[in-house]
Amino acid sequence: AAVAKTVVSDLGAGLNVDISFLPQSGGSYNISTGEFDSTQTSYFFKAPIEFIDADGKLAMPALDGTLKVDFRGDDDSAVTNFVINIQQLKLPHFGAYSFELSIDGEHRASLPLFLKEAQIKKA
């Protein structure tokens, strides 16, 4: 269980991706006060994740995800969390695997995962 927690922790730390995007301003102009009221604007990005083996074949069906990024007022940047639950992941053989992240159809990040057979030392 401790090994699994370490793997999951390492995976989460490895998928930090910057998305270059110019937010459009949003809000309304109040004629009576002469003020511009900015509002929060949300943008959605398609972000599928594929888990592939060393041969480039899908090791499981692709996970279709969506990123929601909220900009408030005149923010220059925003941060969002992207959490996915992978239930009952089966790794049929030892070797190299990789998580592949795309955002709006463009490949953005790869995160390798190596499954190795444990070496048992005899006393």
N, C-alpha and C positions, 0 to 999 in steps of 0.2 A: 504494500500500500504506500509506503514512503517513497519508493521508486516511482510509482505512478504519479504521486503528487509533484515530485520534482520534474517529471516530463511535462506535465500539464503546466506547471509554473514557467518552465523554460519556453514552452510554445507560446504562452501569452506574452512573454517579454519580447519575443522575436518578431512579432508582426506589427511593428510600428511603421506606419506608412504615411508620408505627407502627400496630400492631394492639393495640387495647385488649382485654385478656383477663385474667380473674381465674383464676389457676391453682388447681386443687384440690390439697390436700395429699395426699401419698402416703407410704406407709411401713408399718411394722408395729410393734406394741407387744410387747416382750419381757417376759413375765410374771415370769420368774426374776430379771431384772436391774432391772425397773421402768423401762426406758428405751424411748424412742420412737426407732426407727431410720428416718430418712428415706431415701427412695430417689429416684433420678432419674426424673422423669416426662416422657414425650414426648407432645406434642400434634401432630396432623396437620391441616393446613388445605388445602382444594382451592384452587388458585391458577392458574386459566387466564389465558393472555395472548392477546389478539387484536391483530392488526396490520391496521389499517383505513386506507382511503384517504380523501380529502377528501369523498367522497360518503357515507361511513359504511359502505362495503362492505368485506367481508373481502378483504385483498390476498393472503392465504394462509390455509390452515386454522388454526384456533385451536390453540394449544399447551396441552395439558392438563398442568399441573404440580401438584406437591404440596409444601407447605412442612412441614418437620419442625422443631419448636421443642422444645428440651430445657430443662426446669427442673430444677435440682438443689437439694435441701434446701428451704430457705425463701426461695429467690430471689424477688425482687419483679419482675424482668424478665429477658428472655433475648434473645439476638441470634442470627440464623441467616443463612446465605448462600443465595441462590437463583440458581443458575446454569443457563442454558439455552443450548443450541447451536442456532443457526439456520443450517442448511445451504442453500446455493444460493438465497438470498433474491432474488427477481426483482421489480424495481420497473418496471412496464410504462410509466410516464409520469412526467414531471416534476410536482412539486406537493407538497402536504402529505400526510403520513401520520401515524399515531399508534399507539403501543403502549398498549393498555388493559389494566390489571391489575385483576382481581377476586379477592377472597378470600372463600371460602364464600358465593358468590353476590352479594356486595356490591361494587360498583365502588369501587376504592380509589385508583387513580392513573392519570394519563395522561402520556405522554411523547411530545412531538411530534418528528417527523423531517421535514425539508424537503429535497427533492431538487431542486436547481437546475442548470440547464445552465451549464457553465463558460464564462466569457467569455475569449476569446483576444485579447490585445492585440497589435496589429501594430506592429513597430518602425519 
